[in-house]
Amino acid sequence: MDLKSVGQVRANPNIPQVSPGDTVRVSFRVKEASRERLQTLLGLVVRVRGGAAGGNFTVRRVTYGVGVEHTFPFASPLLERVEVVRHGRVRRAKLYYIRRLSAKEARLKERRETAAQKVAIREAAAEAAVIEEGVGEEEAPGQESEIDQAVDEEGVGEESAVEEAAAEETELEQAAAEEAKTAE
């Protein structure tokens, strides 16, 4: 028996891939006196650290003008679940500069998922379904699978909606240009 295998850290399966800039809802168990309850924290992931001990991530929340940061280990059994609410678009690994910004200045733009990421999500969900059920079920032609519905509900990679919005915008610009010509 090896000493490293005894002290080996196992990642919590309830934690998805998180990155700095993501807004997450963390549900964790809190023990107060003789009872235990579930508490949730909705905040911005300021940093993600990896390491030999399994790593951790820090979530920041501002409530009533007071900023609170909480660091959660990835391997903690006290974490019930972590849900990614939205992905923020950032260019840094550590978002410490957010601490000195006001609430409006600290808002991040949302990161859109690409079609390649949509396919990767679909494949990961299919693998998880195969592992759970043993063998994936065949779907009837013309019937949308549950995985496709789940991916579409999250709005990941909707290129057609973007194209329609761009077409409407160009139509509005053309109409405005025609009105300007008739006004002259």
Rosetta blueprint (number, residue, H / E / L):
1 M L
2 D L
3 L H
4 K H
5 S H
6 V H
7 G L
8 Q L
9 V L
10 R L
11 A L
12 N L
13 P L
14 N L
15 I L
16 P L
17 Q L
18 V L
19 S L
20 P L
21 G L
22 D L
23 T E
24 V E
25 R E
26 V E
27 S E
28 F E
29 R E
30 V E
31 K E
32 E E
33 A L
34 S L
35 R E
36 E E
37 R E
38 L E
39 Q E
40 T E
41 L E
42 L E
43 G E
44 L E
45 V E
46 V E
47 R E
48 V E
49 R E
50 G L
51 G L
52 A L
53 A L
54 G L
55 G L
56 N E
57 F E
58 T E
59 V E
60 R E
61 R E
62 V E
63 T E
64 Y L
65 G L
66 V E
67 G E
68 V E
69 E E
70 H E
71 T E
72 F E
73 P E
74 F L
75 A L
76 S L
77 P L
78 L L
79 L E
80 E E
81 R E
82 V E
83 E E
84 V E
85 V E
86 R E
87 H L
88 G E
89 R L
90 V L
91 R L
92 R L
93 A L
94 K L
95 L L
96 Y H
97 Y H
98 I H
99 R H
100 R H
101 L L
102 S L
103 A L
104 K L
105 E L
106 A L
107 R L
108 L L
109 K L
110 E E
111 R L
112 R L
113 E L
114 T L
115 A H
116 A H
117 Q H
118 K H
119 V H
120 A H
121 I H
122 R H
123 E H
124 A H
125 A H
126 A H
127 E H
128 A H
129 A H
130 V H
131 I H
132 E H
133 E H
134 G L
135 V L
136 G L
137 E L
138 E L
139 E L
140 A L
141 P L
142 G L
143 Q L
144 E L
145 S L
146 E H
147 I H
148 D H
149 Q H
150 A H
151 V H
152 D H
153 E H
154 E L
155 G L
156 V L
157 G L
158 E L
159 E H
160 S H
161 A H
162 V H
163 E H
164 E H
165 A H
166 A H
167 A H
168 E H
169 E H
170 T H
171 E H
172 L H
173 E H
174 Q H
175 A H
176 A H
177 A H
178 E H
179 E H
180 A H
181 K H
182 T H
183 A H
184 E L
